[in-house]
């Protein structure tokens, strides 16, 4: 399992190269912004036709992370689907796939701004969730608390061996941790964007995703 261990909120976490967050002490896997059904939503609204493979590729990635970590709890940190209609429009094969991934574990859908969490799939639903003093929510709050969120799809560009690369990334300081988008069909907001910079007291730590995750 390619990952980088780091401390946050008095606990040890693993940032997986896939963009998932694993909390070993809690046997908890957290993913954010899957945006399943994005290609279907774009086509439905008259946009360009895009190969509808993103659901399958995202679920393959999620299945791999679940097999690697065997979590007792999975938290989907909001915007799991691209809109409420997409949540009810999955082909039967993908719906059954999610059901298999949920089997035998506690599965929590956190409400996002794109969808409130799928009502036709198993698991529990919450606006936010607190575990061991850490708050899991979709969009970072302004309150001074230790929280884990998503929403902004952070990414960063670095120079490695003379080559500039851009990857999704984890951003964190002592009180806030923002996950990258997990879905394979998502854009991103650069970490130095003023919207993200305003959420941190200084320069946040960054962990780049990829086959070999890198902490900067």
DRENDOLUM-984205 format. One record per residue (C-alpha): residue number from 1; residue in one letter; x, y, z. Coordinates in pm, 1 decimal. Each point is the difference from the previous one (the first is absolute). Layout:
// residues N
<rec><num>NUM</num><residuo>a</residuo><x>X</x><y>Y</y><z>Z</z></rec>
...
***
This chain:
// residues 216
<rec><num>1</num><residuo>x</residuo><x>0.0</x><y>0.0</y><z>0.0</z></rec>
<rec><num>2</num><residuo>x</residuo><x>164.3</x><y>323.5</y><z>-116.5</z></rec>
<rec><num>3</num><residuo>x</residuo><x>-55.4</x><y>257.4</y><z>272.3</z></rec>
<rec><num>4</num><residuo>x</residuo><x>155.4</x><y>275.0</y><z>209.5</z></rec>
<rec><num>5</num><residuo>x</residuo><x>-57.2</x><y>-0.3</y><z>376.6</z></rec>
<rec><num>6</num><residuo>x</residuo><x>-53.1</x><y>329.7</y><z>181.0</z></rec>
<rec><num>7</num><residuo>x</residuo><x>-136.6</x><y>135.4</y><z>326.4</z></rec>
<rec><num>8</num><residuo>x</residuo><x>-322.3</x><y>198.5</y><z>22.6</z></rec>
<rec><num>9</num><residuo>x</residuo><x>-220.2</x><y>74.2</y><z>298.9</z></rec>
<rec><num>10</num><residuo>x</residuo><x>203.6</x><y>-226.0</y><z>225.8</z></rec>
<rec><num>11</num><residuo>x</residuo><x>-45.8</x><y>-300.1</y><z>-230.0</z></rec>
<rec><num>12</num><residuo>x</residuo><x>206.3</x><y>-171.6</y><z>-267.7</z></rec>
<rec><num>13</num><residuo>x</residuo><x>-147.8</x><y>-6.0</y><z>-349.0</z></rec>
<rec><num>14</num><residuo>x</residuo><x>112.3</x><y>-146.2</y><z>-331.0</z></rec>
<rec><num>15</num><residuo>x</residuo><x>-43.0</x><y>203.2</y><z>-317.5</z></rec>
<rec><num>16</num><residuo>x</residuo><x>-42.4</x><y>-258.0</y><z>-273.4</z></rec>
<rec><num>17</num><residuo>x</residuo><x>131.4</x><y>61.4</y><z>-348.6</z></rec>
<rec><num>18</num><residuo>x</residuo><x>-355.6</x><y>-39.5</y><z>-129.0</z></rec>
<rec><num>19</num><residuo>x</residuo><x>-119.0</x><y>305.2</y><z>194.6</z></rec>
<rec><num>20</num><residuo>x</residuo><x>-167.4</x><y>-199.9</y><z>277.5</z></rec>
<rec><num>21</num><residuo>x</residuo><x>71.3</x><y>60.9</y><z>368.1</z></rec>
<rec><num>22</num><residuo>x</residuo><x>49.4</x><y>-296.5</y><z>233.8</z></rec>
<rec><num>23</num><residuo>x</residuo><x>-15.2</x><y>18.0</y><z>380.8</z></rec>
<rec><num>24</num><residuo>x</residuo><x>151.9</x><y>-328.6</y><z>121.1</z></rec>
<rec><num>25</num><residuo>x</residuo><x>-90.8</x><y>37.8</y><z>369.4</z></rec>
<rec><num>26</num><residuo>x</residuo><x>-367.9</x><y>39.8</y><z>-94.7</z></rec>
<rec><num>27</num><residuo>x</residuo><x>5.3</x><y>-242.4</y><z>-295.7</z></rec>
<rec><num>28</num><residuo>x</residuo><x>-153.1</x><y>286.0</y><z>-197.7</z></rec>
<rec><num>29</num><residuo>x</residuo><x>33.8</x><y>84.2</y><z>-368.9</z></rec>
<rec><num>30</num><residuo>x</residuo><x>-112.5</x><y>343.2</y><z>-120.6</z></rec>
<rec><num>31</num><residuo>x</residuo><x>-46.6</x><y>115.5</y><z>-359.5</z></rec>
<rec><num>32</num><residuo>x</residuo><x>-136.3</x><y>328.5</y><z>-129.4</z></rec>
<rec><num>33</num><residuo>x</residuo><x>-160.8</x><y>129.3</y><z>-317.7</z></rec>
<rec><num>34</num><residuo>x</residuo><x>-51.8</x><y>-317.5</y><z>-199.3</z></rec>
<rec><num>35</num><residuo>x</residuo><x>-237.9</x><y>188.4</y><z>-234.4</z></rec>
<rec><num>36</num><residuo>x</residuo><x>-138.8</x><y>-325.7</y><z>-133.8</z></rec>
<rec><num>37</num><residuo>x</residuo><x>-219.5</x><y>43.5</y><z>-306.1</z></rec>
<rec><num>38</num><residuo>x</residuo><x>169.3</x><y>317.0</y><z>-123.7</z></rec>
<rec><num>39</num><residuo>x</residuo><x>7.1</x><y>-109.2</y><z>-363.6</z></rec>
<rec><num>40</num><residuo>x</residuo><x>-370.6</x><y>-93.9</y><z>18.6</z></rec>
<rec><num>41</num><residuo>x</residuo><x>-85.6</x><y>335.9</y><z>155.1</z></rec>
<rec><num>42</num><residuo>x</residuo><x>191.6</x><y>192.8</y><z>-268.3</z></rec>
<rec><num>43</num><residuo>x</residuo><x>-175.0</x><y>-192.3</y><z>-279.3</z></rec>
<rec><num>44</num><residuo>x</residuo><x>-340.3</x><y>39.6</y><z>165.5</z></rec>
<rec><num>45</num><residuo>x</residuo><x>43.6</x><y>375.6</y><z>10.2</z></rec>
<rec><num>46</num><residuo>x</residuo><x>100.2</x><y>24.1</y><z>-364.2</z></rec>
<rec><num>47</num><residuo>x</residuo><x>375.4</x><y>13.5</y><z>44.7</z></rec>
<rec><num>48</num><residuo>x</residuo><x>263.4</x><y>-183.5</y><z>-203.5</z></rec>
<rec><num>49</num><residuo>x</residuo><x>-11.9</x><y>-378.1</y><z>-3.4</z></rec>
<rec><num>50</num><residuo>x</residuo><x>275.2</x><y>-141.8</y><z>217.2</z></rec>
<rec><num>51</num><residuo>x</residuo><x>87.4</x><y>-369.9</y><z>27.0</z></rec>
<rec><num>52</num><residuo>x</residuo><x>-201.8</x><y>-124.3</y><z>300.0</z></rec>
<rec><num>53</num><residuo>x</residuo><x>286.2</x><y>-182.8</y><z>167.1</z></rec>
<rec><num>54</num><residuo>x</residuo><x>55.2</x><y>219.2</y><z>303.8</z></rec>
<rec><num>55</num><residuo>x</residuo><x>-238.5</x><y>-192.8</y><z>226.2</z></rec>
<rec><num>56</num><residuo>x</residuo><x>170.1</x><y>-330.4</y><z>-73.1</z></rec>
<rec><num>57</num><residuo>x</residuo><x>351.7</x><y>142.2</y><z>39.4</z></rec>
<rec><num>58</num><residuo>x</residuo><x>-86.0</x><y>176.0</y><z>326.3</z></rec>
<rec><num>59</num><residuo>x</residuo><x>-163.0</x><y>-312.2</y><z>144.8</z></rec>
<rec><num>60</num><residuo>x</residuo><x>298.2</x><y>-212.0</y><z>-106.8</z></rec>
<rec><num>61</num><residuo>x</residuo><x>226.7</x><y>238.5</y><z>188.6</z></rec>
<rec><num>62</num><residuo>x</residuo><x>-227.3</x><y>-4.8</y><z>305.0</z></rec>
<rec><num>63</num><residuo>x</residuo><x>-19.0</x><y>-378.0</y><z>-2.0</z></rec>
<rec><num>64</num><residuo>x</residuo><x>379.3</x><y>-21.2</y><z>-11.9</z></rec>
<rec><num>65</num><residuo>x</residuo><x>32.4</x><y>232.0</y><z>302.0</z></rec>
<rec><num>66</num><residuo>x</residuo><x>-262.2</x><y>-194.2</y><z>194.1</z></rec>
<rec><num>67</num><residuo>x</residuo><x>174.2</x><y>-328.5</y><z>-74.6</z></rec>
<rec><num>68</num><residuo>x</residuo><x>333.9</x><y>149.2</y><z>109.3</z></rec>
<rec><num>69</num><residuo>x</residuo><x>-124.6</x><y>152.4</y><z>328.0</z></rec>
<rec><num>70</num><residuo>x</residuo><x>-299.7</x><y>-222.2</y><z>93.2</z></rec>
<rec><num>71</num><residuo>x</residuo><x>-170.4</x><y>292.4</y><z>178.9</z></rec>
<rec><num>72</num><residuo>x</residuo><x>-279.1</x><y>-46.5</y><z>252.1</z></rec>
<rec><num>73</num><residuo>x</residuo><x>-131.9</x><y>346.0</y><z>-95.9</z></rec>
<rec><num>74</num><residuo>x</residuo><x>-9.3</x><y>183.6</y><z>-332.0</z></rec>
<rec><num>75</num><residuo>x</residuo><x>-86.1</x><y>370.5</y><z>-12.2</z></rec>
<rec><num>76</num><residuo>x</residuo><x>-89.4</x><y>158.9</y><z>-332.6</z></rec>
<rec><num>77</num><residuo>x</residuo><x>61.9</x><y>365.6</y><z>71.6</z></rec>
<rec><num>78</num><residuo>x</residuo><x>-261.2</x><y>159.6</y><z>-225.4</z></rec>
<rec><num>79</num><residuo>x</residuo><x>-62.5</x><y>49.7</y><z>-371.4</z></rec>
<rec><num>80</num><residuo>x</residuo><x>2.1</x><y>-374.1</y><z>-42.0</z></rec>
<rec><num>81</num><residuo>x</residuo><x>-221.9</x><y>51.6</y><z>-304.9</z></rec>
<rec><num>82</num><residuo>x</residuo><x>4.9</x><y>286.2</y><z>-245.7</z></rec>
<rec><num>83</num><residuo>x</residuo><x>-362.9</x><y>87.7</y><z>70.5</z></rec>
<rec><num>84</num><residuo>x</residuo><x>-305.4</x><y>-166.5</y><z>161.6</z></rec>
<rec><num>85</num><residuo>x</residuo><x>-119.2</x><y>-146.3</y><z>-331.7</z></rec>
<rec><num>86</num><residuo>x</residuo><x>338.2</x><y>-162.6</y><z>-61.6</z></rec>
<rec><num>87</num><residuo>x</residuo><x>-38.7</x><y>-177.8</y><z>333.8</z></rec>
<rec><num>88</num><residuo>x</residuo><x>-311.7</x><y>-177.8</y><z>-127.6</z></rec>
<rec><num>89</num><residuo>x</residuo><x>121.2</x><y>-55.8</y><z>-357.3</z></rec>
<rec><num>90</num><residuo>x</residuo><x>285.5</x><y>-244.1</y><z>54.0</z></rec>
<rec><num>91</num><residuo>x</residuo><x>-19.3</x><y>-320.7</y><z>-203.1</z></rec>
<rec><num>92</num><residuo>x</residuo><x>-98.2</x><y>-302.2</y><z>204.6</z></rec>
<rec><num>93</num><residuo>x</residuo><x>350.5</x><y>-146.1</y><z>-19.6</z></rec>
<rec><num>94</num><residuo>x</residuo><x>154.1</x><y>308.3</y><z>164.1</z></rec>
<rec><num>95</num><residuo>x</residuo><x>-273.7</x><y>16.9</y><z>263.9</z></rec>
<rec><num>96</num><residuo>x</residuo><x>63.8</x><y>-362.9</y><z>94.4</z></rec>
<rec><num>97</num><residuo>x</residuo><x>373.0</x><y>71.4</y><z>2.1</z></rec>
<rec><num>98</num><residuo>x</residuo><x>-47.0</x><y>272.1</y><z>263.2</z></rec>
<rec><num>99</num><residuo>x</residuo><x>-220.6</x><y>-236.9</y><z>201.4</z></rec>
<rec><num>100</num><residuo>x</residuo><x>277.7</x><y>-258.6</y><z>0.4</z></rec>
<rec><num>101</num><residuo>x</residuo><x>252.2</x><y>258.8</y><z>117.5</z></rec>
<rec><num>102</num><residuo>x</residuo><x>-232.6</x><y>97.8</y><z>285.2</z></rec>
<rec><num>103</num><residuo>x</residuo><x>-54.1</x><y>-355.5</y><z>122.2</z></rec>
<rec><num>104</num><residuo>x</residuo><x>121.2</x><y>-63.3</y><z>355.0</z></rec>
<rec><num>105</num><residuo>x</residuo><x>109.2</x><y>355.5</y><z>76.6</z></rec>
<rec><num>106</num><residuo>x</residuo><x>-141.8</x><y>327.4</y><z>129.2</z></rec>
<rec><num>107</num><residuo>x</residuo><x>-47.5</x><y>228.6</y><z>-300.6</z></rec>
<rec><num>108</num><residuo>x</residuo><x>-72.5</x><y>371.9</y><z>43.6</z></rec>
<rec><num>109</num><residuo>x</residuo><x>-109.1</x><y>240.5</y><z>-274.0</z></rec>
<rec><num>110</num><residuo>x</residuo><x>79.2</x><y>359.2</y><z>100.8</z></rec>
<rec><num>111</num><residuo>x</residuo><x>-216.2</x><y>262.1</y><z>-167.9</z></rec>
<rec><num>112</num><residuo>x</residuo><x>169.1</x><y>205.1</y><z>-272.6</z></rec>
<rec><num>113</num><residuo>x</residuo><x>-99.8</x><y>305.5</y><z>-197.3</z></rec>
<rec><num>114</num><residuo>x</residuo><x>-60.1</x><y>-208.2</y><z>-314.0</z></rec>
<rec><num>115</num><residuo>x</residuo><x>-205.9</x><y>-271.0</y><z>168.8</z></rec>
<rec><num>116</num><residuo>x</residuo><x>-143.3</x><y>-78.6</y><z>343.8</z></rec>
<rec><num>117</num><residuo>x</residuo><x>119.6</x><y>-358.5</y><z>-18.1</z></rec>
<rec><num>118</num><residuo>x</residuo><x>-172.4</x><y>-279.2</y><z>-194.8</z></rec>
<rec><num>119</num><residuo>x</residuo><x>-332.2</x><y>-101.1</y><z>152.6</z></rec>
<rec><num>120</num><residuo>x</residuo><x>-26.5</x><y>-319.2</y><z>-208.2</z></rec>
<rec><num>121</num><residuo>x</residuo><x>323.0</x><y>-151.8</y><z>130.2</z></rec>
<rec><num>122</num><residuo>x</residuo><x>88.0</x><y>-144.3</y><z>338.7</z></rec>
<rec><num>123</num><residuo>x</residuo><x>193.2</x><y>173.9</y><z>273.8</z></rec>
<rec><num>124</num><residuo>x</residuo><x>-82.3</x><y>286.4</y><z>233.4</z></rec>
<rec><num>125</num><residuo>x</residuo><x>-21.5</x><y>370.2</y><z>-83.8</z></rec>
<rec><num>126</num><residuo>x</residuo><x>130.1</x><y>300.4</y><z>192.4</z></rec>
<rec><num>127</num><residuo>x</residuo><x>73.6</x><y>368.2</y><z>-48.2</z></rec>
<rec><num>128</num><residuo>x</residuo><x>321.0</x><y>-59.4</y><z>194.0</z></rec>
<rec><num>129</num><residuo>x</residuo><x>151.8</x><y>-264.4</y><z>224.2</z></rec>
<rec><num>130</num><residuo>x</residuo><x>223.6</x><y>24.0</y><z>307.3</z></rec>
<rec><num>131</num><residuo>x</residuo><x>247.9</x><y>-274.1</y><z>85.2</z></rec>
<rec><num>132</num><residuo>x</residuo><x>248.8</x><y>31.2</y><z>287.6</z></rec>
<rec><num>133</num><residuo>x</residuo><x>-37.7</x><y>379.1</y><z>1.0</z></rec>
<rec><num>134</num><residuo>x</residuo><x>58.5</x><y>35.8</y><z>-376.5</z></rec>
<rec><num>135</num><residuo>x</residuo><x>-286.0</x><y>132.1</y><z>-213.3</z></rec>
<rec><num>136</num><residuo>x</residuo><x>-59.0</x><y>-145.3</y><z>-346.8</z></rec>
<rec><num>137</num><residuo>x</residuo><x>-197.0</x><y>233.0</y><z>-230.0</z></rec>
<rec><num>138</num><residuo>x</residuo><x>-14.5</x><y>88.8</y><z>-367.9</z></rec>
<rec><num>139</num><residuo>x</residuo><x>92.5</x><y>369.4</y><z>4.5</z></rec>
<rec><num>140</num><residuo>x</residuo><x>249.2</x><y>145.5</y><z>247.3</z></rec>
<rec><num>141</num><residuo>x</residuo><x>-162.6</x><y>216.0</y><z>265.8</z></rec>
<rec><num>142</num><residuo>x</residuo><x>125.5</x><y>330.5</y><z>135.6</z></rec>
<rec><num>143</num><residuo>x</residuo><x>-12.7</x><y>-127.1</y><z>357.7</z></rec>
<rec><num>144</num><residuo>x</residuo><x>334.8</x><y>-66.2</y><z>171.4</z></rec>
<rec><num>145</num><residuo>x</residuo><x>-29.6</x><y>-379.1</y><z>24.5</z></rec>
<rec><num>146</num><residuo>x</residuo><x>192.8</x><y>-299.2</y><z>-122.9</z></rec>
<rec><num>147</num><residuo>x</residuo><x>-183.6</x><y>-122.8</y><z>-304.4</z></rec>
<rec><num>148</num><residuo>x</residuo><x>37.5</x><y>-210.9</y><z>-311.9</z></rec>
<rec><num>149</num><residuo>x</residuo><x>-174.4</x><y>118.7</y><z>-315.5</z></rec>
<rec><num>150</num><residuo>x</residuo><x>4.9</x><y>-5.0</y><z>-379.7</z></rec>
<rec><num>151</num><residuo>x</residuo><x>-192.5</x><y>209.5</y><z>-254.9</z></rec>
<rec><num>152</num><residuo>x</residuo><x>285.4</x><y>209.3</y><z>-141.5</z></rec>
<rec><num>153</num><residuo>x</residuo><x>181.1</x><y>-274.8</y><z>-195.9</z></rec>
<rec><num>154</num><residuo>x</residuo><x>345.2</x><y>139.2</y><z>92.1</z></rec>
<rec><num>155</num><residuo>x</residuo><x>292.9</x><y>-61.2</y><z>-233.8</z></rec>
<rec><num>156</num><residuo>x</residuo><x>353.1</x><y>132.2</y><z>-25.6</z></rec>
<rec><num>157</num><residuo>x</residuo><x>276.7</x><y>32.8</y><z>-257.8</z></rec>
<rec><num>158</num><residuo>x</residuo><x>359.5</x><y>-87.1</y><z>84.3</z></rec>
<rec><num>159</num><residuo>x</residuo><x>325.5</x><y>-53.6</y><z>-184.5</z></rec>
<rec><num>160</num><residuo>x</residuo><x>140.6</x><y>-353.2</y><z>29.5</z></rec>
<rec><num>161</num><residuo>x</residuo><x>325.1</x><y>-87.7</y><z>-176.8</z></rec>
<rec><num>162</num><residuo>x</residuo><x>-39.9</x><y>301.7</y><z>-223.3</z></rec>
<rec><num>163</num><residuo>x</residuo><x>-357.4</x><y>-88.0</y><z>-92.9</z></rec>
<rec><num>164</num><residuo>x</residuo><x>-302.0</x><y>198.0</y><z>115.2</z></rec>
<rec><num>165</num><residuo>x</residuo><x>-290.0</x><y>-219.8</y><z>104.0</z></rec>
<rec><num>166</num><residuo>x</residuo><x>-345.0</x><y>81.8</y><z>134.7</z></rec>
<rec><num>167</num><residuo>x</residuo><x>-175.0</x><y>-242.5</y><z>232.8</z></rec>
<rec><num>168</num><residuo>x</residuo><x>-294.2</x><y>2.6</y><z>239.3</z></rec>
<rec><num>169</num><residuo>x</residuo><x>121.4</x><y>41.8</y><z>356.5</z></rec>
<rec><num>170</num><residuo>x</residuo><x>-86.8</x><y>-9.0</y><z>367.8</z></rec>
<rec><num>171</num><residuo>x</residuo><x>30.2</x><y>334.4</y><z>178.6</z></rec>
<rec><num>172</num><residuo>x</residuo><x>26.4</x><y>24.0</y><z>378.1</z></rec>
<rec><num>173</num><residuo>x</residuo><x>118.6</x><y>200.3</y><z>297.1</z></rec>
<rec><num>174</num><residuo>x</residuo><x>-60.5</x><y>-49.4</y><z>371.6</z></rec>
<rec><num>175</num><residuo>x</residuo><x>-376.9</x><y>40.6</y><z>-14.5</z></rec>
<rec><num>176</num><residuo>x</residuo><x>-117.2</x><y>-63.6</y><z>-354.8</z></rec>
<rec><num>177</num><residuo>x</residuo><x>48.9</x><y>-283.1</y><z>-249.3</z></rec>
<rec><num>178</num><residuo>x</residuo><x>-142.2</x><y>25.2</y><z>-351.8</z></rec>
<rec><num>179</num><residuo>x</residuo><x>-12.8</x><y>-311.2</y><z>-218.0</z></rec>
<rec><num>180</num><residuo>x</residuo><x>50.9</x><y>-7.9</y><z>-376.9</z></rec>
<rec><num>181</num><residuo>x</residuo><x>-284.6</x><y>-104.3</y><z>-227.8</z></rec>
<rec><num>182</num><residuo>x</residuo><x>-12.2</x><y>-379.4</y><z>-26.5</z></rec>
<rec><num>183</num><residuo>x</residuo><x>-203.4</x><y>-21.6</y><z>-320.4</z></rec>
<rec><num>184</num><residuo>x</residuo><x>199.1</x><y>-59.9</y><z>-317.2</z></rec>
<rec><num>185</num><residuo>x</residuo><x>-195.6</x><y>261.9</y><z>-194.1</z></rec>
<rec><num>186</num><residuo>x</residuo><x>46.0</x><y>307.0</y><z>216.5</z></rec>
<rec><num>187</num><residuo>x</residuo><x>185.1</x><y>329.2</y><z>-36.6</z></rec>
<rec><num>188</num><residuo>x</residuo><x>181.3</x><y>181.0</y><z>275.9</z></rec>
<rec><num>189</num><residuo>x</residuo><x>86.8</x><y>324.0</y><z>174.7</z></rec>
<rec><num>190</num><residuo>x</residuo><x>366.2</x><y>88.2</y><z>41.1</z></rec>
<rec><num>191</num><residuo>x</residuo><x>118.6</x><y>-2.2</y><z>358.9</z></rec>
<rec><num>192</num><residuo>x</residuo><x>124.9</x><y>358.5</y><z>-22.9</z></rec>
<rec><num>193</num><residuo>x</residuo><x>-342.8</x><y>126.1</y><z>-107.5</z></rec>
<rec><num>194</num><residuo>x</residuo><x>-114.9</x><y>276.1</y><z>241.3</z></rec>
<rec><num>195</num><residuo>x</residuo><x>-315.9</x><y>-197.3</y><z>80.9</z></rec>
<rec><num>196</num><residuo>x</residuo><x>210.7</x><y>-283.8</y><z>137.5</z></rec>
<rec><num>197</num><residuo>x</residuo><x>271.4</x><y>221.2</y><z>147.4</z></rec>
<rec><num>198</num><residuo>x</residuo><x>-262.3</x><y>178.6</y><z>211.2</z></rec>
<rec><num>199</num><residuo>x</residuo><x>-86.5</x><y>-328.7</y><z>172.5</z></rec>
<rec><num>200</num><residuo>x</residuo><x>347.7</x><y>-48.4</y><z>145.0</z></rec>
<rec><num>201</num><residuo>x</residuo><x>197.2</x><y>207.6</y><z>247.9</z></rec>
<rec><num>202</num><residuo>x</residuo><x>318.6</x><y>-35.1</y><z>-203.1</z></rec>
<rec><num>203</num><residuo>x</residuo><x>143.2</x><y>-217.4</y><z>-274.1</z></rec>
<rec><num>204</num><residuo>x</residuo><x>-169.5</x><y>-340.1</y><z>35.4</z></rec>
<rec><num>205</num><residuo>x</residuo><x>181.8</x><y>-328.9</y><z>-34.7</z></rec>
<rec><num>206</num><residuo>x</residuo><x>-65.6</x><y>-180.1</y><z>-326.3</z></rec>
<rec><num>207</num><residuo>x</residuo><x>-1.0</x><y>-365.2</y><z>-98.9</z></rec>
<rec><num>208</num><residuo>x</residuo><x>-21.5</x><y>-68.9</y><z>-371.4</z></rec>
<rec><num>209</num><residuo>x</residuo><x>-198.5</x><y>-299.5</y><z>-120.8</z></rec>
<rec><num>210</num><residuo>x</residuo><x>124.0</x><y>-244.8</y><z>-260.8</z></rec>
<rec><num>211</num><residuo>x</residuo><x>168.1</x><y>-340.2</y><z>-24.7</z></rec>
<rec><num>212</num><residuo>x</residuo><x>260.8</x><y>136.6</y><z>239.2</z></rec>
<rec><num>213</num><residuo>x</residuo><x>-161.1</x><y>260.4</y><z>229.9</z></rec>
<rec><num>214</num><residuo>x</residuo><x>236.8</x><y>281.2</y><z>94.6</z></rec>
<rec><num>215</num><residuo>x</residuo><x>-4.5</x><y>222.6</y><z>307.1</z></rec>
<rec><num>216</num><residuo>x</residuo><x>129.7</x><y>349.4</y><z>-68.7</z></rec>
***
